[in-house]
């Protein structure tokens, strides 16, 4: 999985978590002290969504980030 794909999936999970928790982007911004412009950019891909920001946003929703690292499988010859 490429970094772009992982970040896109993380963004999707964060957007879904906010919607499920019924927390608006504006409310999340107020609680986290971030501008609505920057939050929007992070959630649309115009700005990077770091793991740190994802953790903070997801914590508002009662969720957490878990990262799994696995050995690559070798392609069959």
Secondary structure, 3 states (H helix, E strand, C coil): CCHHHHHHHHHHHHHHHHHHCCCCHHHHHHHHCCCHHHHHHHHHCCCCCCHHHHHHHHHHCCCCCCCCCCCCCCCCC
